Amino acid sequence: MAKAMARTAADTTDTTSPQGRIRRENVERILKAAERIFAEAGFAGATMADIAERAGLPKANLHYYFGTKEDLYRAVLDNILRMWLAPIASFTPDADPAETLTAYVTAKMEASRTRPHASKVFANEILHGGTQVERFLADDLKALVDAKAAVIDGWVAAGRMAPVDARQFLFMIWAVTQHYADFDVQIRKVLGRRTLTRQDFAAMTVEVLRMVLRAAGLPEPKVSEPQPAETPTDSVPSIS
């Protein structure tokens, strides 16, 4: 499959020039709008016309930057995965387990707060068989999880955290943190909220951290105001 055209369209342009800045801004607007539409309508139900209307751009711009709806969909998935996976780079052998897990869970919860549609797009893709990300899941993501599981195993072997099945531990973190985006309607109804506020997410983040750190046999650190998720870098695997 061709590389996601979002990066090709935006990153190969001189963004210091007026034309380059407009190009990048348009790409970002399209990706943001597409993320929302794909989350609400799914791939089959989404149309380029709907995405163009949401982005406030002519439909021709979408085809210029991304080609087809499938190209745009894959670019959205790629953008989501790069955003999600960037924080896991902090899992290194010399890192402090409690600080690393705290930063990672906090970043994941903040992503669920600020980018709920991103999580829903990915969840829908997986529920429908994950055909667009199958190779990524089997190759790049597996290799990344294997590497980070080895780091967790090293922490356990050194007595720096309690024994856990490293892969299941990561799956648990993903499931819990993404739940707040994927099932926000359920959470709001049960909690009696019209919306989940920043304060709600701060409180929920504290509780999730307590559970994760207790499972790892680690002390609970002081939790500060949630910070935005790390900006994706080119070192993060791509689905393309």
N, C-alpha and C positions, 0 to 999 in steps of 0.2 A: 504494500500500500504506500502511496505517496506520503511524504512528510506533511504534518498538519500545516496548512497554508497560512495559519495565523502568524506563525513565527517568520515564515518566508516573506509575507507581505509587510510585516512591521519591522523586523529586526535587520533586514538587509538595506533599509533606507536610512539615510542621514537624518536623524531626528532633530538635529540642530537647525535644519532649514525649515522654512514655513511649510513647504510641501511635505517634508518628512513628518513634521509634527501633526499635520492634518491627517496624513495616512495612518499614523499610529493611533490617533484619537478615534478615527473612524473604525479601525479594527477593534479597538477596545469597546466602543459602543455596540458594534455588531455582536461581539462575543457575549457581552452582558445581556443584550436583548435576547440572543439565541438561548442562552442559559435559562432565562425565565420561560420562554415559549416552549422549549423542549421539556422543561420540568412540568409545565402545566398540561401540555398536549401530547407528550411523547414524540418519538421520532416520526411515526406514521402520521400523526395528527397535525404536526407542525408544518407550516408553509413558509416559504421564503417571503411571501407577501406580508404575513403576520409579523415575521421577525423584522422586516424592513420598517413596517409601521411602528413597532415598538422602539426601534433604534432611531426613528425619525430621519431615515435616509432613503433615497431611491432604491428600489429593488435591484437595479442594475449595479449599484455599488456592492451589494452582497456577492453577486456573481463575479464581479471584477476581482474582489479580494479573495474569494473562497471557491469559486467555480460552481460546485453543486451543493445541494442540501447535505449530502453525505459528507463532503469535504468539510463543510461548516460544522456538522455534528461531531466529526472526529476532532476538529480543532477545539471545540468546546470540551470534549472529554479529555483531550491532552492538557488543556489549560487547567482543568479541575485537578487532574492527577499531579501535575507539577506543583500546584498550590498545596495539595495535601501532603505530598511526599517530601517537600523541602525540609520541614522541621526534623524529620527522622535522621537527617545527616548528623545531628548532635549526638547520636548513639555511637560513642567511640570507647575503646577499652579504658582510656585514662579518665573519662568523664565521671562525675559523681552521679550514681544511680538516682538518688532522690531528686537532685536538681534537674537532671535530664528528663526524668519521667514527669516531673512537675511542669517543666517548660513544654514538653510534648503534649500532655493532656490539655494544658491551658490553650495551646495553639489550636488543637483540634476542636475544643469547645468554642473558641472564638470563631473558627471557620464555620461551625454550625450556626452560630448566631448571625454572622455577617453574610454568609453565602449559603443559605438553606437550599436554594434552588440548585446549586451545584451538587449537593449531596443527593437530591432527589433525581437529578438527571442520571447520575451514576447508578443509583439504586435501581431505577427503571431499566437501565441497560443490562444490569446483572440479572434482574428478574426475567428479562426476555432472552436470556441465554448468553449474554456477553459476547456476541459475535464480533463486535467492533473492537473489543479489547482482549480477545482470547489469546492472541500471541503475546501481548504485553503481560497478561496475567501469568501465563505459563513460563515465560522467559525472563523478562526484566524484573517484574515484581517478585517472582520466586527467588531470583538471585539476590535482590535487595533484602527480602525477608530472611533468607538464609544468612546473609552477612550480619544483619542486625540481631538475629537470634543467637548467632555465635558470640556477639558482644554481650548479650544478656547472660548466656551460659558462662562466659568468662567472669562476669560479676558474681554469679552464683558460686562458681568454683573457688573464687577468691574470698568468699564469705562476706561479700559486700551487700548481698541481698538474699532473701529467702529463696529456696528452690522453687522454681516454676517451670512449666513447659513453655519455653520462650515463644513459640509460634502461637500457641493458644492464648498466651498472655497478650500478645499484640492483637490477635483477633478480638479479644475481649475489649481492649481499649477502643478499637475501631467501632465495634458494635455499640458500645455505651455512648461514646461521644457523638457518633453520627445519628443515633436514635433521636436526639433532640432536634435534628433538622428533618429527618425522614418522617417522624411521627409527631410533629409539632401540634397537629390538630388534636390528637389524643391527649397529649400532655396538657395543652391549654384547657381542654374540657374537664379533665380530672382535677386540675388545679383551680378551675374556675377563673381563668384569665382570658381576656380578649386577645391580648398579645403577651409575648414573653419579653420582658424588658431586660436592659443591660444588668440591672440589679438581680433579676431572676437568674440570669445566666451566671452571674458572679457567685450566687449562692449554690447553684447546681454544680458549678465547677469545683467548689470547695468539697461538696459531697462526693463527687466522682473521684477527686484526688484522694480523699480519705480512703475510699474503697481500693483504689489501685495501689496506693502506698502500703496499706495494711496487707494486701495480698502479697506484696513484695517484702513484707517484714521491715519496712522502712519508716523512719520518723516522719511525721507530718510537718512540712516546712511552713513558714509564713507565706500566705498567698497574697500577692499584690493585685492591683487592677489588671484584668486580662488585657494582653497586648495583641495587636493584629498579627495574624500568621505571617511567617517569614515570606519575603518575596521569592518566588521561584527562581531557580538558577538553571543554567544549561546543563549542570551536572546531574540533574534529576532525570531518570529514565523517561523516554517518550513512548507513547503507544504506537507511534508510527514506525 
